[in-house]
Amino acid sequence: GGSDGGDSSGGGGGGGGGGAQDKFSRSEGTFELLNGEENKFYFAVENTENKTRTIVDVFVKGDNAEYVSIVGGVGKSLAGGGKLNITVEINAPAYFNSGKHLLQFDVVMKDSAGTSETIQKFLTLYILDVPRSAADSMRVSASEYLAWMGENGLMMGAVNGYFSSMESDYSAVEFSSLQENFLELEKIVLGAQEFIEIN
């Protein structure tokens, strides 16, 4: 019990091993929100019955669930086989650290006879400090830098190291770390470019 200290230090993460991954395997979709900018996203629910049902409630569980509100969709009725978007808003983005959060939404549907069913939706939320578009353009620049180093027959070891770190950061949606690796890579290349221009 008690608060598990040591949370506040940045970095870390790593641990957890297998178990940590497994909870995300249930996720049916991912959303990326830019830290401090966007705070709304949507997910679709489907009425799999062949009769009209009403969404009577949506409960949120998971990481920082108390800071997540349902702002659209509740009270709407849905024809058999129909789909509807539930709008979700994060009302205290400051409490969401950058990184990956798993949220569970329990959507309660009721038909006219009062029979209710709860549909569970798991969604992964990425809070980004660096937008994906910026990460994309850094990857392009890095490839161009690599090509230039190769054409000029320069030592590629360090640059390749940063580049492969960038690629694994990209897969892990760790765009802040990708940016750090890019800046290091760029520093080496710009240094080499200056050196070649002088000589």
Secondary structure as GFF3:
##gff-version 3
##sequence-region A 1 199
A	DSSP	alpha_helix	17	25	.	.	.	ID=ss1
A	DSSP	beta_strand	29	34	.	.	.	ID=ss2
A	DSSP	beta_strand	40	46	.	.	.	ID=ss3
A	DSSP	beta_strand	53	62	.	.	.	ID=ss4
A	DSSP	three_ten_helix	65	67	.	.	.	ID=ss5
A	DSSP	beta_strand	68	72	.	.	.	ID=ss6
A	DSSP	beta_strand	77	78	.	.	.	ID=ss7
A	DSSP	beta_strand	83	90	.	.	.	ID=ss8
A	DSSP	three_ten_helix	93	95	.	.	.	ID=ss9
A	DSSP	beta_strand	99	111	.	.	.	ID=ss10
A	DSSP	beta_strand	116	128	.	.	.	ID=ss11
A	DSSP	alpha_helix	132	151	.	.	.	ID=ss12
A	DSSP	alpha_helix	157	171	.	.	.	ID=ss13
A	DSSP	alpha_helix	175	198	.	.	.	ID=ss14
###
